[in-house]
Amino acid sequence: MAILVTRPHPDNEATAACLRARGHDVLVAPVLKFEPVAFRDEAEADYAGIIVTSANAVRAAAPQLGELRLQKLPLFAVGEHTAEAARDAGFAEVIVAGGDAAALRDKVLQSARDKVLKKKSTLLYLAGADLSRDLAGELGAAGFYVVTQIVYRMMAVNSLPRDVCDGFAARGIEAVLHYSRRSAQAFLEAARGEGVEISALSIPQCCLSETVAGVLREAGAKQVAVAAAPDENALFGAMERALRTRLA
């Protein structure tokens, strides 16, 4: 029996390796494809810092970071995975939030209270094309000026790998891991297109957050497990509890 990982490449490889180290068989079906978007910073702003909600944003912007001399700025990362990508890209000052956009907003506000940032300063938000939360608006309401630059998009993959379809047909998949609302939607659309939606939704759907879980519940999934915190270790914990409950 295998765990199905739906997150995009290259993060799916690290997830698969972690699951195998825990003794699980793994199948991968990246349902979103990463596409960088070149940007040109025409704001001529004197940025006080950068905010990033995804490691993909750092990867996408990496070729332009040196040219724009952005690595010298403090970078506020949504979580440790994104922070690691920022350090790899050359950022020396990385401030790590608790794993979601709300925690990132709060971390920026706390930095202003702690005088790490000046109030009403300008921040650069390196973002994806599909934003689930108006982080720029929330920080703007708190007095910051936020310049949002779209640096990548995630495109839905319309099909599932053949070994995954065969796995659903043979009941050889015991749980599916979901990391974002958008990827959960893409997974459902691909499963419908392949004619495996019913079998796909009959097993535990393990989600990084309640926002992600809502997509699966609306689609009719009855076994939905949600991570206690928005990080991968907590997601693995939710998955393993769901599997134990299913076997009980």
Helices and strands as residue ranges (DSSP letters): E 2-5, H 11-21, E 25-28, E 32-36, E 47-52, H 55-68, E 75-77, H 80-88, E 94-96, H 101-113, E 122-128, H 135-141, E 145-156, H 162-169, E 173-178, H 181-194, H 197-200, E 205-207, H 210-218, E 224-226, H 232-247
